[in-house]
Amino acid sequence: MTHPGPGVMPGLEPPTAPGPAGPEGRGRRDAGSGAARANGAAPAGPVPRAAEGDRAAVPGVQDVLGGAVLQPQLDAFLAAHEDELIAFRRDLHMHPELGYNEHRTTRKLAERLRAAGLDPVILPKGTGLFCDIGPADGTTVALRADIDALPLQDEKEHAPYRSTVPGIAHACGHDVHTVMVLGAGLFLAQQAEAGLLPGRVRLLFQPAEETPGGALDVMAAGGIAGVDRAFALHCDPRIEVGQLGLRSGPITAACDKVYVKVTGPGGHTARPHLTADLVYALAKIVTELPSALSRRVDPRSSLSLVWGRISAGSVANAIPDDGIAEGTVRCLDDDAWHRAPEMMKALLQSVAAAYDVEASLEYVRGVPPTVNEAASVQMFRDAAAQVMDEEGVVPTPQSLGGEDFGWYLESIPGALARLGVRTPGSPGEYDLHRGDFDVDERCIAVGMRVLSATALTALWEGGRPGDTERIEGAALA
């Protein structure tokens, strides 16, 4: 059943009770107005609304819903700003910047936030920023966007907003993430100015997610100091625009890099018994470590070691004196991820010793698993019920891809959700990290609505600032 949304906080009721809400009061919103288009062309019809009479079929729903208070405000904001947000996204898409080089992107964001009367703080390295909205007392909720692009050629030859920078493209949707958080921030700033924001929202525009490392820079600069919860959306081309993918627990994996170097005395292939057969030893390390490592942890942790590069020797009849293997370790379990380096080091030494070679391990931390807190996922779900109909929320699978939002969730609770960006009925398959990746731009309005409602849901969860008792069902006003 569709979640009916919180009741109305006293003092925030609409001037008149309008009676049963029509399609403007609840259900999925049109995912965009006339300006929103995928690939520069008209979308294949509107994202369907809920039927006008479906509210009456839900027992116990109050005449005035939290969503009915929030929806007209979101509608009015998007009527005035959706074209601007789409234009902002296209501008970023045309001018992508790699991690720690997002100077233009940072400048454009700072200028727009200052124009709204806000005071963004640029990170010490000069790219990325964070910006607070609303009163300092009470709950603080962070909304995070990553702003960097990928070193890929943009292959969308007919898109009017194709990248103008050779070899660099927004092929992971970070431009969309950025503009959705910007739009939510501008809307919430209006709420704060009207005295309707029951706490603080911190916008995090993070550099260098793909590098990775940008999340750690945000944290080092105090970006999550005092934050109670953090939320983020990530584009998902596997699900349709108008849908939100949710999952509690691990949603993306840790991803670390490993470098193994093996050394020995070298020798002639005719006399391997007089030396250490280094290539054979390296082969045993490459084949035995992944299986041995997987047996040291709970299989449900999905700990995996996969090699991507192996190199040793230069001629057929000489046993080399060194060789290397490089790969990645991925894991969905936080405890197993923390234990992985010591386990791998011990296993490596054990195999190397059996073949009289020396082996060294360089283990480079990448990102931890992103583990969604159940309560935060429920906040996403409750918020989505205000701005989408019940078919809009769908389960989403785990991924062994890395996402440095996990660094924030190592310190504070929160959740990452997947936002549908595929045009309904589209025959095309646009995966992430491909030169032809693109989105149905109606997703921008959907994501902005979800982020705004989620921030408000999370802020009201703790009650209004100064209240001595928790407020149940406070309004999303």
SESEMI-402948 format. One line per 8 residues: for each residue x, y, z of C-alpha. Coordinates in nm, 4 decimals, m for minus. Layout:
X Y Z; ...
END
This chain:
0.0000 0.0000 0.0000; 0.1217 0.3487 m0.0753; 0.2517 0.5200 0.2372; 0.0078 0.8013 0.3188; 0.2761 1.0354 0.4460; 0.3012 1.2275 0.7703; 0.0132 1.4271 0.9080; 0.0223 1.8040 0.9157
0.2220 1.9835 1.1817; 0.0030 2.2348 1.3684; 0.0421 2.5808 1.2208; 0.1438 2.4498 0.8774; m0.1991 2.3572 0.7443; m0.3021 2.4914 0.4038; m0.5334 2.7969 0.4291; m0.8343 2.5783 0.3403
m0.8859 2.2054 0.3513; m0.9297 2.1156 m0.0154; m1.1047 1.7812 0.0386; m0.9852 1.4628 m0.1290; m0.6640 1.5201 m0.3152; m0.6652 1.4658 m0.6882; m0.3671 1.3575 m0.8920; m0.1850 1.6753 m0.7930
m0.2053 1.5737 m0.4276; m0.0302 1.2415 m0.4425; 0.0948 0.9765 m0.6786; 0.3875 0.9931 m0.9150; 0.4464 1.3368 m1.0534; 0.4983 1.4011 m1.4221; 0.8693 1.3368 m1.4339; 0.9339 1.6618 m1.6138
0.7764 1.9530 m1.7946; 0.8097 2.0295 m2.1597; 1.1786 2.1133 m2.1472; 1.2939 1.7762 m2.0152; 1.4153 1.5495 m2.2923; 1.6399 1.2495 m2.3450; 1.9142 1.2805 m2.6078; 1.7725 1.6159 m2.7099
1.4461 1.4626 m2.8350; 1.0939 1.4514 m2.6977; 1.0448 1.1704 m2.4459; 0.8136 0.8842 m2.5228; 0.5130 1.0198 m2.3375; 0.4752 1.1336 m1.9777; 0.5547 0.9169 m1.6801; 0.2038 0.8090 m1.5740
0.0343 0.9603 m1.2716; m0.1605 0.7672 m1.0138; m0.5320 0.7486 m1.0833; m0.7316 1.0339 m0.9345; m0.9544 0.8088 m0.7288; m0.6878 0.5811 m0.5801; m0.6502 0.7903 m0.2646; m1.0037 0.7148 m0.1602
m0.9266 0.3437 m0.1749; m0.6621 0.3734 0.0976; m0.8299 0.3440 0.4382; m0.7292 0.5760 0.7182; m0.5741 0.8450 0.5001; m0.6339 1.1933 0.6379; m0.8018 1.4590 0.4269; m0.4824 1.6659 0.4204
m0.1631 1.4678 0.3694; 0.1975 1.5670 0.4250; 0.2489 1.4999 0.0563; m0.0436 1.7241 m0.0331; 0.1326 2.0088 0.1449; 0.4698 1.9350 m0.0154; 0.3593 1.8560 m0.3688; 0.2196 2.1969 m0.4696
0.5389 2.3602 m0.3442; 0.7551 2.1212 m0.5475; 0.5305 2.1699 m0.8498; 0.5631 2.5479 m0.8253; 0.9397 2.5291 m0.7806; 0.9878 2.3005 m1.0799; 0.7559 2.5104 m1.2955; 0.9942 2.7990 m1.2344
1.3286 2.6148 m1.2287; 1.3172 2.2846 m1.4174; 1.4334 2.4377 m1.7450; 1.7210 2.6022 m1.5590; 1.8228 2.2735 m1.3961; 1.8224 2.0898 m1.7287; 2.0289 2.3671 m1.8866; 2.2719 2.3499 m1.5928
2.3092 1.9736 m1.6420; 2.3723 2.0136 m2.0139; 2.6336 2.2796 m1.9499; 2.8166 2.0450 m1.7099; 2.7861 1.7617 m1.9612; 2.9470 1.9764 m2.2291; 3.2318 2.0800 m1.9980; 3.3302 1.7675 m1.7991
3.6288 1.7738 m1.5652; 3.8296 1.4894 m1.4141; 3.8794 1.4392 m1.0407; 4.0556 1.7263 m0.8616; 4.0276 1.9369 m1.1775; 3.6608 2.0343 m1.1343; 3.7393 2.4069 m1.1110; 3.4768 2.5292 m1.3556
3.2113 2.3003 m1.2093; 3.2895 2.4197 m0.8582; 3.2779 2.7844 m0.9677; 2.9414 2.7412 m1.1416; 2.7922 2.5732 m0.8350; 2.9275 2.8358 m0.5966; 2.7915 3.1185 m0.8124; 2.4438 2.9672 m0.8243
2.4330 2.8990 m0.4518; 2.5499 3.2509 m0.3701; 2.2810 3.3883 m0.6017; 2.0306 3.2076 m0.3782; 2.1714 3.3830 m0.0708; 2.3738 3.0832 0.0503; 2.7369 3.0700 0.1632; 2.9215 2.7750 0.0048
3.2580 2.6636 0.1442; 3.5159 2.5598 m0.1179; 3.7294 2.2610 m0.0174; 4.0997 2.3242 0.0535; 4.2219 2.1720 m0.2751; 4.0077 2.4194 m0.4691; 3.7499 2.1800 m0.6129; 3.4291 2.0630 m0.4517
3.2333 2.2442 m0.1835; 2.9733 2.2087 0.0866; 2.6930 2.4441 0.1795; 2.4572 2.4629 0.4795; 2.0892 2.5511 0.4614; 1.8624 2.6208 0.7574; 1.9028 2.6593 1.1346; 2.2028 2.5101 1.3108
2.0061 2.3584 1.5985; 1.8295 2.0277 1.5599; 1.9012 1.7469 1.3141; 2.1471 1.7919 1.0260; 2.1017 1.5913 0.7062; 2.3520 1.5769 0.4206; 2.2699 1.5351 0.0509; 2.5730 1.4297 m0.1507
2.6582 1.4636 m0.5196; 2.9809 1.3687 m0.6970; 3.0955 1.6192 m0.9595; 3.3831 1.4558 m1.1514; 3.3783 1.2965 m1.4970; 3.5518 0.9973 m1.6564; 3.8465 0.9714 m1.8985; 3.6252 0.8440 m2.1825
3.5383 0.9806 m2.5240; 3.1777 1.1023 m2.5523; 3.0275 0.8989 m2.8390; 2.6846 1.0697 m2.8479; 2.7473 1.2311 m3.1863; 2.3979 1.3761 m3.2285; 2.3397 1.5060 m2.8753; 2.3487 1.8874 m2.8689
2.5130 1.8717 m2.5262; 2.7898 1.6279 m2.6237; 3.1185 1.6807 m2.4381; 3.3397 1.9493 m2.5882; 3.6481 1.8130 m2.4098; 3.8269 1.5358 m2.6033; 3.8644 1.2136 m2.4060; 3.6526 1.3253 m2.1080
3.2817 1.2596 m2.0561; 3.0144 1.2461 m1.7885; 2.9576 0.8763 m1.8540; 2.8455 0.7891 m1.4998; 2.5730 1.0479 m1.4449; 2.7617 1.2702 m1.2030; 2.6320 1.5764 m1.3860; 2.2797 1.4562 m1.3096
2.3671 1.3852 m0.9449; 2.5052 1.7372 m0.9174; 2.2036 1.9166 m1.0587; 1.9547 1.7099 m0.8542; 2.1285 1.8060 m0.5293; 2.1535 2.1661 m0.6493; 1.7812 2.1723 m0.7262; 1.6921 2.0183 m0.3906
1.9166 2.2707 m0.2188; 1.7530 2.5668 m0.3911; 1.4074 2.4362 m0.3010; 1.5042 2.3709 0.0615; 1.6576 2.7174 0.0805; 1.3140 2.8579 m0.0046; 1.1673 2.6427 0.2712; 1.4267 2.7731 0.5172
1.3576 3.1344 0.4197; 0.9892 3.0761 0.4928; 1.0753 2.9284 0.8332; 0.9603 2.5796 0.7314; 1.2886 2.3877 0.7532; 1.3014 2.2030 1.0875; 1.6793 2.1614 1.0941; 1.9843 2.1921 0.8743
2.0568 2.0456 0.5331; 2.4165 2.0260 0.4157; 2.4825 1.9989 0.0444; 2.8004 1.8039 m0.0335; 2.9389 1.8539 m0.3842; 3.2257 1.6087 m0.3743; 3.5226 1.5971 m0.6118; 3.7117 1.2902 m0.7288
3.4699 1.0049 m0.6686; 3.6161 0.8120 m0.9600; 3.9771 0.8587 m0.8478; 3.8694 0.7868 m0.5635; 3.9520 0.9965 m0.2578; 3.7180 1.2939 m0.2761; 3.4988 1.1687 0.0067; 3.7990 1.1615 0.2384
3.8793 1.5215 0.1429; 3.5241 1.6269 0.2284; 3.5532 1.4522 0.5647; 3.8964 1.6031 0.6368; 3.7532 1.9503 0.5708; 3.4750 1.8956 0.8251; 3.2103 1.8252 0.5626; 3.0242 1.5683 0.7729
3.0973 1.7179 1.1148; 2.7667 1.7426 1.2992; 2.5779 1.5517 1.0264; 2.3263 1.2990 1.1584; 2.2446 1.1226 0.8316; 2.3573 1.1309 0.4689; 2.1702 1.0459 0.1505; 2.2682 1.0130 m0.2152
2.1172 0.9089 m0.5461; 2.3026 0.7321 m0.8264; 2.1813 0.7062 m1.1852; 2.0811 0.3546 m1.2904; 2.0194 0.2994 m1.6639; 1.8728 m0.0448 m1.5944; 1.5541 0.0972 m1.4436; 1.3057 0.3393 m1.5925
1.2754 0.7067 m1.5161; 1.0140 0.7537 m1.2440; 1.1454 0.4595 m1.0408; 1.3657 0.4490 m0.7324; 1.5737 0.1410 m0.6447; 1.6122 0.0734 m0.2721; 1.8056 m0.1854 m0.0714; 1.8977 m0.2186 0.2961
2.2429 m0.3412 0.3923; 2.5345 m0.3583 0.1469; 2.4447 m0.2095 m0.1906; 2.7935 m0.1629 m0.3416; 3.1225 m0.3337 m0.2651; 3.4574 m0.2355 m0.1288; 3.7170 m0.2098 m0.4039; 4.0895 m0.2211 m0.3266
4.3949 m0.2704 m0.5489; 4.6700 m0.5229 m0.4773; 5.0217 m0.5418 m0.6171; 5.2268 m0.8572 m0.5604; 5.5960 m0.8710 m0.6450; 5.7827 m1.2028 m0.6420; 6.1651 m1.2234 m0.6499; 6.4179 m1.5083 m0.6715
6.7748 m1.5830 m0.7871; 6.6791 m1.6589 m1.1493; 6.8458 m1.9275 m1.3591; 6.8264 m2.1581 m1.6604; 6.5066 m2.3434 m1.7467; 6.7185 m2.6581 m1.7898; 6.8055 m2.6568 m1.4184; 6.5005 m2.5395 m1.2167
6.6103 m2.7621 m0.9253; 6.9190 m2.5438 m0.8745; 6.7201 m2.2209 m0.8373; 6.3696 m2.1062 m0.7544; 6.1206 m2.1588 m1.0357; 5.9770 m1.8104 m1.0092; 5.7173 m1.8302 m1.2887; 5.5729 m2.1509 m1.1459
5.5670 m1.9957 m0.7985; 5.3923 m1.6839 m0.9353; 5.1359 m1.9054 m1.1086; 5.0638 m2.0870 m0.7815; 5.0216 m1.7530 m0.6025; 4.7833 m1.6279 m0.8709; 4.5691 m1.9438 m0.8625; 4.5768 m2.0302 m0.4928
4.5320 m1.6901 m0.3275; 4.1782 m1.6183 m0.4542; 4.0395 m1.9552 m0.3422; 4.2280 m1.9560 m0.0115; 4.1165 m1.6002 0.0658; 3.7508 m1.6838 m0.0024; 3.7716 m1.9735 0.2458; 3.8852 m1.7495 0.5296
3.5613 m1.5484 0.5455; 3.1862 m1.6026 0.5476; 3.0829 m1.6760 0.1859; 2.8035 m1.4199 0.2236; 3.0667 m1.1441 0.2370; 3.1314 m1.1940 m0.1374; 3.5035 m1.1374 m0.0855; 3.6759 m1.1877 m0.4202
4.0292 m1.1405 m0.5548; 4.0539 m1.1120 m0.9330; 4.3801 m1.0557 m1.1181; 4.4007 m0.8079 m1.4027; 4.7713 m0.8126 m1.4922; 5.0529 m1.0685 m1.4642; 5.4062 m1.0232 m1.5931; 5.7326 m1.2178 m1.5621
6.0361 m1.2901 m1.7777; 6.1434 m1.1914 m2.1261; 6.2775 m1.5080 m2.2961; 6.1665 m1.8694 m2.3109; 6.4774 m2.0388 m2.1700; 6.5556 m1.8191 m1.8685; 6.3875 m1.8308 m1.5292; 6.3390 m1.4629 m1.4380
6.4414 m1.3112 m1.1086; 6.1178 m1.1172 m1.0588; 5.7522 m1.1111 m1.1569; 5.4388 m0.9159 m1.0699; 5.0648 m0.9685 m1.0396; 4.8076 m0.6912 m1.0014; 4.4382 m0.7188 m0.9250; 4.1432 m0.5992 m0.7202
3.9798 m0.7168 m0.3997; 3.6041 m0.6619 m0.3752; 3.3857 m0.7290 m0.0740; 3.0328 m0.6565 0.0505; 3.1027 m0.7131 0.4200; 3.2641 m0.4358 0.6224; 3.4314 m0.6664 0.8751; 3.5811 m0.8901 0.6065
3.7005 m0.5801 0.4208; 3.8917 m0.4577 0.7250; 4.0512 m0.8012 0.7726; 4.1411 m0.8607 0.4066; 4.4942 m0.7070 0.3981; 4.6317 m0.9142 0.6870; 4.4659 m1.2317 0.5611; 4.6100 m1.1833 0.2150
4.9571 m1.1049 0.3449; 4.9646 m1.4238 0.5549; 4.8424 m1.6394 0.2670; 5.0919 m1.4865 0.0259; 5.3871 m1.5590 0.2541; 5.2698 m1.9155 0.3034; 5.2517 m1.9925 m0.0703; 5.5771 m1.8110 m0.1505
5.7691 m1.9982 0.1182; 5.6713 m2.3321 m0.0338; 5.8595 m2.2417 m0.3540; 6.1613 m2.0594 m0.2091; 6.0716 m1.7169 m0.3464; 6.0275 m1.3843 m0.1724; 5.6931 m1.2107 m0.2104; 5.5860 m0.8607 m0.1124
5.2368 m0.7169 m0.1043; 5.1291 m0.3589 m0.1657; 4.7657 m0.3295 m0.0631; 4.6005 m0.0008 m0.1640; 4.2703 0.0858 m0.0019; 4.0093 0.2105 m0.2442; 3.6617 0.2439 m0.0969; 3.4711 0.0532 0.1718
3.1425 m0.1230 0.1024; 2.8421 0.1074 0.0975; 2.6167 m0.0333 0.3676; 2.2717 0.1250 0.3781; 2.1169 0.1709 0.7209; 1.7654 0.0221 0.7300; 1.6117 0.3279 0.8994; 1.7580 0.5584 0.6349
1.6293 0.3347 0.3558; 1.2854 0.3577 0.5151; 1.3139 0.7368 0.5079; 1.3820 0.7157 0.1353; 1.0782 0.4897 0.1034; 0.8516 0.7175 0.3077; 0.9682 1.0219 0.1149; 0.9195 0.8515 m0.2207
0.5616 0.7740 m0.1180; 0.5001 1.1493 m0.1109; 0.6257 1.2133 m0.4646; 0.5831 0.8818 m0.6503; 0.3176 0.6134 m0.6609; 0.3732 0.2733 m0.5098; 0.5045 0.1183 m0.8316; 0.7814 0.3778 m0.8276
0.9823 0.2087 m0.5514; 1.1526 m0.1100 m0.6684; 1.4110 m0.3444 m0.5132; 1.7640 m0.3086 m0.6450; 2.0416 m0.5709 m0.6493; 2.3821 m0.5526 m0.4884; 2.6737 m0.4499 m0.7059; 3.0429 m0.5340 m0.6735
3.1236 m0.1948 m0.8194; 3.2843 0.0589 m0.5864; 3.1269 0.3827 m0.4592; 3.3085 0.6119 m0.2189; 2.9835 0.7206 m0.0528; 3.0725 0.4220 0.1660; 3.3342 0.6333 0.3416; 3.0611 0.8584 0.4822
2.8591 0.5593 0.5968; 3.1604 0.4301 0.7894; 3.1071 0.7310 1.0204; 2.7376 0.8210 1.0032; 2.4168 0.6371 0.9072; 2.2604 0.6948 0.5709; 2.1640 0.5364 0.2424; 2.2386 0.5369 m0.1291
1.9469 0.4799 m0.3687; 1.9412 0.4149 m0.7406; 1.7447 0.6513 m0.9617; 1.5919 0.5262 m1.2858; 1.7157 0.7239 m1.5873; 1.6010 0.5041 m1.8765; 1.3157 0.6221 m2.0983; 1.0159 0.3909 m2.0447
0.9882 0.1478 m2.3332; 1.3293 0.2412 m2.4717; 1.4959 m0.0443 m2.6633; 1.8421 0.0926 m2.5928; 2.0711 m0.0351 m2.3172; 2.2914 0.2400 m2.1799; 2.5278 0.1087 m1.9171; 2.7443 0.3225 m1.6901
3.1037 0.4008 m1.7897; 3.0294 0.3833 m2.1613; 3.0865 0.6564 m2.4152; 2.7234 0.6450 m2.5282; 2.5761 0.6743 m2.1772; 2.2899 0.9224 m2.1463; 1.9761 0.9767 m1.9395; 1.6122 1.0688 m1.9869
1.6316 1.4188 m1.8417; 1.2909 1.3851 m1.6795; 1.4843 1.1998 m1.4085; 1.6173 1.5349 m1.2825; 1.2759 1.6436 m1.1554; 1.2117 1.2993 m1.0052; 1.5450 1.2967 m0.8227; 1.5043 1.6529 m0.7003
1.1614 1.5672 m0.5580; 1.2904 1.2513 m0.3870; 1.5938 1.4233 m0.2337; 1.3870 1.7174 m0.1071; 1.1240 1.4909 0.0478; 1.3905 1.2619 0.1976; 1.5717 1.5523 0.3616; 1.2464 1.6774 0.5124
1.1475 1.3286 0.6258; 1.4837 1.2809 0.7973; 1.4685 1.6237 0.9631; 1.1183 1.5690 1.1026; 1.2140 1.2244 1.2274; 1.3788 1.3833 1.5298; 1.1113 1.6436 1.6004; 1.1239 2.0185 1.5667
1.4267 2.2007 1.7141; 1.3608 2.2846 2.0778; 1.0818 2.0318 2.1256; 1.1151 1.8231 2.4382; 0.9106 1.5373 2.2969; 0.9389 1.3585 1.9675; 0.6816 1.4758 1.7126; 0.5054 1.1896 1.5390
0.3960 1.2423 1.1808; 0.5289 1.5958 1.1427; 0.4403 1.7624 0.8160; 0.6548 1.7727 0.5067; 0.5826 2.1393 0.4636
END
